[in-house]
Amino acid sequence: MQIVLYGVAVSAFVAKVRAALDLKGLPHEEREPPDGYGSAAYRAIVPAGSVPGLVVDGAPLFGSNAILEFLEEAAPEPPLLPADPLGRALTRALAGYSDDRIEAAGRAMFPLVKRGWRADPEAAAQGAARLAEALARLEDICAAAPAGLAPGGRAGMAECALAPAIQMGFMLCEEVERPLTPPPRVARWMAAAGEDPAIARSLAIQRAAMDEWLARWRAPGGSCGRG
């Protein structure tokens, strides 16, 4: 397969797909959308205009979870999902929880940083609280899951989704001076996930891009004030 991954490096969804490609050992080229995502030039390649976009042998795909399911079917080894039905369902549920609760809570803080969060400290506190609540619920899920957060005992779909979403949220909370401490089970899982070379590489790319993006919105005195 000839694979091109289109995306922006700050995106947790793009980081998710990059990690999955690396976990499966699939060679690919990574490009930024021409003229930015949503542009006419990019929609000519990926009609949805969203990121990540994956072009496989000339055919475009969109939607990070759909892309991961495609990769699992097109290149079954090594798997992103456990072999047993319960484990597969749980892994998909964790990936969905990452998108719906953790990534969404973090993404909601981007506009706050851009417009100058110091002018609205209550919104900053609320944003951090939403992420903290989502992580507390994840801790409960981890405690109840028969195999913890990694069904099958290896990095897979859940790790691809959760690790970059949590990292993004933590960096945004740190930026608005509301740093979070992960619950103990989640902290142990994050440390273990970060030891996988594929997860670690994608996290490093996302972290560097986030550092650069956050720096753009800091005023010289350390406040975020540029619109």
FENPESUL-V69444 format. One record per residue. N is the residue number from 1. RES is the residue in three letters. SS is DSSP state (a for helix, b for strand, c for the rest). PHI is phi in radians with two decimals (999 if undefined). NEAR is the number of other C-alpha atoms within 10 Angstrom. Layout:
# FENPESUL-V69444
n->(N,N)
res->(RES,RES)
ss->(SS,SS)
phi->(PHI,PHI)
near->(NEAR,NEAR)
This chain:
# FENPESUL-V69444
n->(1,2,3,4,5,6,7,8,9,10,11,12,13,14,15,16,17,18,19,20,21,22,23,24,25,26,27,28,29,30,31,32,33,34,35,36,37,38,39,40,41,42,43,44,45,46,47,48,49,50,51,52,53,54,55,56,57,58,59,60,61,62,63,64,65,66,67,68,69,70,71,72,73,74,75,76,77,78,79,80,81,82,83,84,85,86,87,88,89,90,91,92,93,94,95,96,97,98,99,100,101,102,103,104,105,106,107,108,109,110,111,112,113,114,115,116,117,118,119,120,121,122,123,124,125,126,127,128,129,130,131,132,133,134,135,136,137,138,139,140,141,142,143,144,145,146,147,148,149,150,151,152,153,154,155,156,157,158,159,160,161,162,163,164,165,166,167,168,169,170,171,172,173,174,175,176,177,178,179,180,181,182,183,184,185,186,187,188,189,190,191,192,193,194,195,196,197,198,199,200,201,202,203,204,205,206,207,208,209,210,211,212,213,214,215,216,217,218,219,220,221,222,223,224,225,226,227)
res->(MET,GLN,ILE,VAL,LEU,TYR,GLY,VAL,ALA,VAL,SER,ALA,PHE,VAL,ALA,LYS,VAL,ARG,ALA,ALA,LEU,ASP,LEU,LYS,GLY,LEU,PRO,HIS,GLU,GLU,ARG,GLU,PRO,PRO,ASP,GLY,TYR,GLY,SER,ALA,ALA,TYR,ARG,ALA,ILE,VAL,PRO,ALA,GLY,SER,VAL,PRO,GLY,LEU,VAL,VAL,ASP,GLY,ALA,PRO,LEU,PHE,GLY,SER,ASN,ALA,ILE,LEU,GLU,PHE,LEU,GLU,GLU,ALA,ALA,PRO,GLU,PRO,PRO,LEU,LEU,PRO,ALA,ASP,PRO,LEU,GLY,ARG,ALA,LEU,THR,ARG,ALA,LEU,ALA,GLY,TYR,SER,ASP,ASP,ARG,ILE,GLU,ALA,ALA,GLY,ARG,ALA,MET,PHE,PRO,LEU,VAL,LYS,ARG,GLY,TRP,ARG,ALA,ASP,PRO,GLU,ALA,ALA,ALA,GLN,GLY,ALA,ALA,ARG,LEU,ALA,GLU,ALA,LEU,ALA,ARG,LEU,GLU,ASP,ILE,CYS,ALA,ALA,ALA,PRO,ALA,GLY,LEU,ALA,PRO,GLY,GLY,ARG,ALA,GLY,MET,ALA,GLU,CYS,ALA,LEU,ALA,PRO,ALA,ILE,GLN,MET,GLY,PHE,MET,LEU,CYS,GLU,GLU,VAL,GLU,ARG,PRO,LEU,THR,PRO,PRO,PRO,ARG,VAL,ALA,ARG,TRP,MET,ALA,ALA,ALA,GLY,GLU,ASP,PRO,ALA,ILE,ALA,ARG,SER,LEU,ALA,ILE,GLN,ARG,ALA,ALA,MET,ASP,GLU,TRP,LEU,ALA,ARG,TRP,ARG,ALA,PRO,GLY,GLY,SER,CYS,GLY,ARG,GLY)
ss->(c,c,b,b,b,b,c,c,c,c,c,a,a,a,a,a,a,a,a,a,a,a,a,c,c,c,c,c,b,b,b,c,c,c,c,c,c,c,c,a,a,a,a,c,c,c,c,c,c,c,c,c,b,b,b,b,c,c,b,b,b,b,c,a,a,a,a,a,a,a,a,a,a,a,c,c,c,c,c,c,c,c,c,c,a,a,a,a,a,a,a,a,a,a,a,a,a,a,a,a,a,a,a,a,a,a,a,c,c,a,a,a,a,a,a,c,a,a,a,a,a,a,a,a,a,a,a,a,a,a,a,a,a,a,a,a,a,a,a,a,a,a,a,a,c,c,c,c,c,c,c,c,c,c,c,c,a,a,a,a,a,a,a,a,a,a,a,a,a,a,a,a,a,a,a,c,c,c,c,c,c,c,c,a,a,a,a,a,a,a,a,a,a,c,c,c,a,a,a,a,a,a,a,a,a,a,a,a,a,a,a,a,a,a,a,a,c,b,c,c,c,c,c,b,c,c,c)
phi->(999,-1.75,-2.13,-2.16,-1.77,-1.76,-3.12,-1.99,-1.25,-1.30,-1.22,-1.15,-1.19,-1.17,-1.04,-1.04,-1.20,-1.01,-1.08,-1.12,-1.06,-1.20,-1.02,-1.51,1.16,-1.64,-1.07,-2.76,-1.90,-1.95,-2.34,-1.42,-1.07,-1.08,1.13,1.54,-1.23,1.59,-1.27,-1.09,-1.12,-1.30,-1.12,-1.21,-1.73,-2.12,-0.98,-1.16,1.28,-1.83,-2.11,-1.32,-2.08,-2.17,-1.94,-2.02,0.88,1.56,-1.70,-1.53,-2.22,-2.51,1.52,-1.06,-1.23,-1.09,-1.12,-1.11,-1.13,-1.07,-1.06,-1.13,-1.40,-1.34,-2.38,-1.11,-2.03,-1.27,-1.36,-1.60,-2.15,-1.13,-1.40,-1.49,-1.03,-1.14,-1.10,-1.14,-1.12,-1.11,-1.09,-1.11,-1.12,-1.14,-1.11,-1.16,-1.08,-1.01,-1.17,-1.38,-1.98,-1.39,-1.09,-1.10,-1.14,-1.20,-1.06,-1.14,-1.54,-1.01,-1.07,-1.12,-1.13,-1.13,-1.56,1.73,-1.15,-1.14,-1.35,-2.46,-1.09,-1.14,-1.13,-1.09,-1.12,-1.14,-1.10,-1.14,-1.14,-1.09,-1.18,-1.07,-1.16,-1.11,-1.24,-1.10,-1.17,-1.10,-1.05,-1.12,-1.07,-1.07,-1.14,-1.48,-1.24,-1.01,-2.04,1.24,-1.62,-2.31,-0.96,1.66,1.31,-2.54,-1.11,-2.74,-1.05,-1.13,-1.12,-1.03,-1.42,-1.27,-1.02,-1.22,-1.14,-1.18,-1.02,-1.03,-1.09,-1.11,-1.16,-1.20,-1.14,-1.07,-1.11,-1.62,1.04,-2.25,-1.09,-1.94,-1.86,-1.18,-1.01,-1.05,-1.16,-1.12,-1.08,-1.15,-1.13,-1.06,-1.09,-1.17,-1.07,-1.19,-1.44,-1.29,-1.02,-1.20,-1.14,-1.08,-1.12,-1.18,-1.10,-1.13,-1.13,-1.13,-1.10,-1.11,-1.17,-1.12,-1.00,-1.14,-1.13,-1.09,-1.10,-1.11,-1.82,-1.64,-1.28,-0.93,-1.43,1.82,-1.60,-1.72,-2.41,-1.60,-1.84)
near->(12,12,18,18,23,25,24,20,24,20,19,30,23,26,28,28,26,27,27,27,22,16,21,18,13,14,11,17,11,14,13,16,23,16,10,16,21,17,14,14,15,20,16,13,19,23,16,16,19,20,23,28,28,26,20,14,10,12,11,17,21,18,16,22,18,11,19,20,16,13,19,19,12,10,16,13,12,11,19,27,24,19,11,10,10,12,18,17,14,21,23,19,13,22,20,17,19,26,19,12,18,26,25,17,24,23,17,15,21,15,11,20,24,17,15,19,22,16,13,12,15,11,15,21,15,13,22,25,16,17,24,22,14,19,21,17,15,21,20,13,17,18,14,11,14,13,13,16,26,24,23,18,10,16,25,24,28,24,28,30,31,25,24,30,26,22,20,24,27,20,19,27,23,13,20,22,15,18,15,17,11,16,15,11,17,22,13,12,16,19,11,15,22,19,12,15,14,20,26,16,17,24,26,15,14,22,18,12,16,19,14,12,15,16,14,13,18,17,12,9,7,10,16,23,18,12,9)
